[in-house]
Amino acid sequence: MRKISDKKIINEQYKQYLTDESRLEGKVVANLYFPQSSEDVVSVVNEVSSSREALVISSGRTGIVGGAVPCGVRNLISLEEVVGDIFIGYDEEWFARVPAGISLETFNNYLQKGKYKYLPNQSLPLSKPNKLFYPVNPTEATARIGGTVATNASGSRSFFYGATRNWVRRIKVVLANGTMLNLRRGENRAKAGILSLEDNISITVSDINMPTVKNTAGYYLSSDVDAIDLFIGGEGTLGIITEVDIRLISRPKNMLGQIIFFKEKKQLLEFLMSIISPSESDFKPVALEYFDNNSLNLLRQRREEEGSSSLIVNIPDSVEYALYVENTFEDDDELESLFNIFDQLLKDVGSSAEDSWAGFDEKTIEQMTIFRHAVPEAINSIIGQRKASFPEIRKISSDMAVPPDKIEHILEVYDAILASSNLEYVIFGHIGDGHVHVNILPQNADEIESGYKLFNIFAREVVACGGSVSAEHGIGRLKKEFLAVQYPKETIELMKNIKRTLDEKNLLNPGVLFDMLKNNNLSIVL
C-alpha cells in the first residue's frame, strides 16, 4: 500500500485528488492513501481512527456533488488501486466478482471480449452465454465499480433495467471500526425495525416515505431493509465498499437506436406517453433521452464550429425537440415490427418517421452516443470559457425526477420559470424516468445566486409531485439543503442516528449527506 504524507508532493503531483467533477476544490490533505486490497483499507481505517481524525473516500472522482472532495479533513483514501482479476460465477444466475477499483470501461470491455476467468469450485451449466452483459449504463465510463455502488448510479438505461441496486448481489464493506462485512442479498434483513450486524451492532430502522421514482436522496430505509441496501447509495458515509458481486444477463443480440425529431414539444410528449404506458404499446424501450430546443441549438452551434470533421448529425432547421429511443431486438422480424409500431405512433401524434435518424450497426450507435454526450460536453466547454474570465462561474445542474404522469407538468414549470428569469438554460436527460437535467449557464455571480434560488423552487415543486430531489447523483456536499426538502426532520434524524451507530466518531466522509455537528467541515447551499 502506498501512503503519501508530504503536502508539497500531494499539492504538486496529486492535486487532481483534491476535487471531482463538481469542480469543488478541497485543501491539501496531510495523508493520501492508495490501498490495494480490502485488508489495506482496514489498516487505513484503523490508523486514521486511532488518531481521532476523519477520512474522505475517493474513487473515480466522476461525481458532481462534491462527495469525494476533502473538505475539513486531513486524510484521503483513493480506491483506484483496489483492482485485480474479475471472476465470473454461476448459481442459478450469472454474476461477476469485481474489485471496487475496476472502472466501468474496463469491466464492460472484459465482458465484451468473452474470455472469462471463472470462480473456483463452480458448477457451470453446459450452455454458456457467448457474452455476458451488465446493463447499467452511467454516463462516465471512468467511474469505478465501488463508486457506482456507493452512489447507486444509474444512467440512460435505468428506464428498463433499473439502477445499480437492482444488480448488486453481494458487497464486501469495511466499517468505521475496522470490521469487514460480507453482505449477501437476502441473508440479513431487519426484523421489527432492528437490523443486526456483526460486533453486536444493532441499527434502528423504520419505514419512511421514500419517493417511488428513481431516487438517491439519503439512505434506503424500511422496517425490514436488507443490510446490503443500507450501504448501496450510502455515499461512503456508513462503510467503504471494496468488492462487489454483480448480476449479469446475456448480451442482447441487437440494439436499435433512434433519434426522433419533433417540431413541437406537445408531439414529443404525446409520443413519449404512448410508449411508456404498457397498455398503449407492445414494447418497452431500453432508454429514452430528451433534448429541448436549447439543447439542439447548442448541438447546431457545435457542429458548425467543428465543420466537416464534426461527428454530430445534421439537425433539420424545422425541428425544435428530439427524443433518443433505444430498443433491443432479436431478429429481422422483430426489427420490422419495431419500425411499424414507431411509424404508426408517430403518425398518431402528427409527426413522421422521416424526421428521425435510426441505426443498429455499431458505428451508428456510437455516433448516437456522441450526439447524446455532446450536449453536456458543450455546456462544460461554455462554462470553462466563462470561468477563465470569472473564476466563480460554475454550472448549475439539477438531478430531480417526477412520476410519469407529472412529466409534462414539471417541464411546463421549468420552462415558464426559466423563461421569465432571463437565464441561459438547457434541459435534457432521462425523460423515461421523469428525470431531466436542468442546466443553468450563468454569466456572472448574480446569475449563480439566481439559479440556486430557482432550484430551491424546483425542488419543492418536484417533491409536491411525489418526486425526488436527487434521482442519480446523490446529495454529496453540495445538495444537503435539498435533503431537508425531501424529508421531514424526523426522517433525517433517523438517518443521522444510523450514521452515529455505524460511525460513532464521524470518521467516514464527514459533511456528506448532512452535517453531524454544528461546526462540521463545510456546508454549501445549492
N, C-alpha and C positions, 0 to 999 in steps of 0.2 A: 504493500500500500504506500502511495506517495502522500507526503504531508509537506506543504509549503508554508513556512512561518516567517518569511521575510516580506514585510509590507511593500518594500520598494519593488521587489521582483513581482509580487502579485499585481501591483499597480501598473507595471511596465509590460509584463508578459501575459497576464491573465485578466486583463481589465474587462474582457467580454463576459466574465462570470459575475460581474457586478450589476448586470442588467439583464433584461429579457425583451421580448417583442413589444412589451408595453412602453418601452423607452424610459421607464422609471429607472433612475440610477441610484445604486446604493453606495455606501462608503467602503473603503478598502477594509477587508477583514484581517484579523490577526493570523488566522489559520485557515488554509484551504486544503481540504482532504479529498483524495481520489481513491476510495476503496475499490477492491477488485472482486470482492465476494461478500456474501451475507455476513460471514464471520468478521470481516473487516468493518462492516457497518456497525456491528455490535460493539467492536472495540472503540470506534469513533464516538458512539453514543455514550458509552461508559466514561470515556476520557473527558468529554465535554460536560457531562453530568457531574462528575466529581469536582470540576472546577466551578460548579454552580453558574455556568454560563448557558447560552442558548445556541441553537443551530438552525441554519436555513438550508433547505434541501433544494438542490438544483439538478435538473435532468437535461432535456434538450433545449431549455430556455426558449421554447416557442410560444409560451403562454402570453396573453395580452392583458393580464390583470395584476402583474407585479408579484405573483406568488413566489417566484424564485429569486427575488431581489433581496440582498442582505441589507436590511434597514434596522439600525439599532442593535445589531448583533456582531459578535467578534469571530464567529465560526461559520464556515460554509462547507457543505459536503456535496460533491458532484458525483452522480451515479453513472456517468457516461463510460466508466471503465469497468462497470459490473457487467461484463459480457462473457461470451464463451459459446459453446455449442448449443444449437437449437435441436431439440429432440421431438420426434413425433410419437404419440401414443394412441392406444385404442382401447376403449371399454364401452362398447355399445355405440360410441360416437368417436370421431377423430378429434384429437387435440394436439396442441404444441406446448412444450415446456420451454419458456423463453426467459433468459436473464433480463432484468429490468433495464439495463443499459443498451439493449439492442434497439436500433431505430426501426421505425415502421418501414422505411425503404428497404433496409437490409432484410427484415422479416418477410416482406412481400416478395422480394427477389428470390429468397430461399424457397418460398412456396411455389413460385412460378417455375423455377428450374425443375422441380420434381425429383431431385436426387436427395432423398431424406435419410437422416440417421434416426433409428428407432430406439425408444427406451428399452433397456434390457428386460427380459422376462415378460414380454408382451405376447399375448395370444392374438395374432393378427388375422383378420379374415383373408380367405384365399383371394378374393377380388379386392384389389387395392385401387383407389381412385388414381387416375393419371396425374392429376394435380389437385392439391387442396387449396382452399380459399378462405381468407379472413376478410369478411365483407365490410367491416367498419372502416370508414374512409375519411379520417380527419384531413384537413387541407395540407398541413405541414408534414411532408414525408420525413423530415429530420427529427420529428418528435420521437421520444423514447417510449418503449412499451410501458415501463413503470410510470412515467409521467401521464400517459394516456389513461391508465387505470386510476391513478390518484386524482385525476380530474374528470373521470367518466366521459372522456372525449367522444364525439360522435362524427359529424360531418355530413356530406351530401347524401349518403345512402341510409341515413338513420330513419328516413320515412318508411322504408321497407324492412330493414334489418335491425333497427333499434340502435341504442348507444352501446358503448363498451361493456357496461354492466351485464348486458344480456349474454355476453360471450365469455365471461370470466368464470372458470370452474374452481380455481384454487389460487391462493396467493401465499407467498412467504413474506411476513412483515415483521419488522423489528420495532418493538415498543420503546417508549422513552426510558423505561427502567432496564433496558438491555435484553429483555426477554424476546426470543424469536418464536413467533407463532406460525403454524402451518394450518391455514384455514381452508377447508374444502366446503364448497357449496352444499347445503343441506344437512351438514353434520352437527351444526351448533346454532340453534335458533333460541331466541329469548322466550322465556316462559313467564306468563303473567307479568310482563313488563320488566323482567330481570334477565339480563344477558350475562352468563358466567364464562369467564376466560381463565386461562392458567394463572398461577400465582395468586389464587383466591381473589381474583378481580371480579367484582360484581358491578354491573353497569345498569342504572335505571333508565329504561327507555319507555316510550309511550307512543300511542297513535297521534299523529299531528295532521293538520290539514295541508298535506302536500299537493301542489298542483298536479293535475293528471296529464298535463302536456310534458313535452321534453323539458327536463329540469335538472340543473346542477347547483341550485341555491341551498347551501348548508348541508347538513348530514341527512342521509336517507334513513328515516325513522319509522318504526311501527312497534306495537307492543309485542310482536313476535318476529322482529327483524332477524335476518340471518347475519351472523357475525361478520361474514365476508363483505356484506353490503355497507357496513359501518365505515370501512376503510376505503372502499371504492367511491371515488368522488369526495373523499375527506380532505383533499388538497394537502396531504402530508402533515396535517395537524395532529393526527392520532397515532401515526406509525409510518415507518419507511418501508415501502414495498420493494423487495429485492428480486423476486421471481414470480412468474405468472404462468398458470396453465390456461390456454385459450382454446375454446371450442372452435372447430373448423368444419366446413362443408365442402362438397365437391365444387370445383370451379364451374360456373355457368358456361355452357358451350359457346354461346354467342351473346354479344351486347349490342343493342341498338341505341344510338344517341341521336336526339333530335333537338335542334334549336328552332323553335317556332316563333315567328314574329307576328305581332298584332298591332293594328292601327289604334285600338282603343283599349284602355285598361279593363273596361266592362267586358269586352270579349274574352280577354285573358282569364278573368276571374270566373266567368261562366264556364269556360272550358276546363279550368282547374277543378271546379266543384264537381263537374261531370265525371272526372277521372279519379277523384279521391273519395267519392261516395260509392261504397260497394254495391249498392242497389242499382247504380246507374251504369256500371261497366263490368266487363268480364275479365278485366286485368287490373293489376296494381303496379304502377311504375316503381322502379328501384329508387330513383331520385327525381326531385322536382325543384328547379332553381329559378328564381325570379330576377328580372332586370328591369328597373324603371327607366323612364326616358332619359334621366340624367346619367344613368349607367351607360346607356347606348351612346349618348353624346360623348362621354369620356372615351369609349372604345373607338368611335369615329375619329376623334381627335388623335388618339394614339396611332391608329392605322395611317392617318395622313402624315404624322411625324416620322413614322418608320418607313414610309414609302413602299417601294416594290418588295422590300425584304420582309415586310410585315406578315406574320402568320395569323393575324386576326382577319376573319372573313369579312367581306364587304357587307355592310348593313344597309338595306334599302332606305332611301330618304323618306319614304312614305310611312315607315313604321315607327312606333313610339315605345313599345314594350316587347319583352321577349321572355320565353319560358324554355328552360332546358329540361328535357324529359329523357330519362334513361330506363330502358327495359331490357330484360333478358329474354332470350327465345331459344328454342331447341332446334328448329329446322325451318326450311323454306315455307312450309305451310303455315307455321305459326307466325313467321315474319309477314307473310301476305295478310294474315288475319289482323295483325297489329296495324298495318298500313290502312286497311279497310276501316277499322274502328276509328283511327285518327281522322281519316278523311271525312267520315260521317259526322263525328263530333265537332270538327272544325266548321263544317257546313252548317251545323245546327246553331252555331253562335255567330254566323255571318262572316266567317273567315275562310281561309283556303289553305290546303296543304302546299300550294305553290309558294306561299310565304314561309318556307321552312328550309332548314338545312339538315339532312339526315345522312347517317352512315353507320356501318357496322364493322368496317375494317380497322385495324389497329391504328393506322396513320390518321384517319378521320377522327376517331375517338380521342386521340392525343391532341389534335387541333382544337377539338371542342373543350378539352381540359384547359388548353392555353387561353381560349376565349373566356372561360369562366373565371380563371385566375387573373386575367388581365385587368379586371375591374379593381380588386384590392391593390394590385401592383401599381396601377395608375394613381390611385389615391395616395399610396405611400410615397410615390415619386413626387407628387404635388406637395405633400406635407414636408418632405425632405427639402425641397427647393425653398419653401417659405421659412422653414426652420433656420436656414442659413442666414436669413435677414432678421428673423425674430426667434431667438432660441427657445422662448417659452411656448411656441406653437407645437401642438400635438394633435393627432387625430382623435376625434371623439366618436366612439363606436358603441352602438347598443347591441345587446345579446338577449333580447326578450322574445318570448313565444306566447301565443294565444291559441285557444281551441279552434278547430277548423271553421266553425260557424261564426267566428269573430274576425276572420282574416280580412274580409272586406271592410269591416268597421275600423279595425286598427290602422289599415292603410289610409283610410279617409282621415283619421285623426292625425296620423303622421304628416300627410301631405298638407292638410289645412293649416296646422300649426307652423310647420316649417316654411310654407309659402309666405305666411304673414310675418315671419321673423326676418326675412331677407338674408338668411344664412345660406351659404352654399352647401348642398347636401346631395347624397346619393343613397338609394335604397336597393338592396339586392339580398339574395340568400335563399335559405331552405324553406320555401313557402309551403311545401307539402306538410311540414311540421308546424305551420303557422309561425315560422321563425325566420323573419327577415332582419337584416342588419341595417340600421340607420347609421350612416356615416356623415358627420358634420366636418367640413373642411374650413376651419377658422382662419382668418387672415390677420388677426391681432388678439391681444389679451382679452379685450372686451368681448369678442365673439366666443372665446373659450368659455368665459363665465356664463354667457347667454346660452350656449349649448348645454352646459351642465344643468342649468335650471330647466331647460326643456326636457332633458332626460328624466329628471325627477317627476315631471308631469306625466311623461310617457309611462314610467314605472307604475305609478298609481293607477293609470287607466288600464294597463295590462293586468295588474292584479285584480282590479274590479271585474275584468273579463274572465277571470279564472285562470290566468296565465302565470308565467314565471318570469322573474326579472333577470334570470340567468339560465339560458337554455343549454349552453355547451361550454362556456369559457370559465365558469366558476365565479367566485366572489373575489378571491385573492386579497390584495391590499387596497385595490382601487374602488371596489364597489360595495364596501361594507354598509354604507348608508342604505343601499337597496335591500339588503337582508332584512333591515328593520321595516321596510315597506312590505316585503313578502310575508313576514311572520310577526305575530304579537310578541311582546316582551317575554311572556311565559315560555314560549317555544324557544326563543333564543337563549334564555336562561337554562332550559333543559339541555340544549346543545353545549353550553359552556360547562355545565356540570359533568357532561360526558368527557369533555376535554380535561377537566380537573381530575377526574377519576383515572384516566389513562395517562395523563401527563401533568402530574402534580406540580412540577417545577416550571411548567410552561417552557419546556426545552425545545419542542419541535415547532418550527415555523411560527414563532410568536408574531402577532399582528396580522396574520392571515385569517380570513373569515370574520373575526371580531377581535376586539381588544379585551384581554382578560384583566388588565389593570388600568386604572385611570391614566397613568403616565406611561403606558406601554408603547414603546417604539414609535410607530408612525401611524397617523390617521389621515387618510386623504379622502375627501368627499368628491364623488363623481355625480 
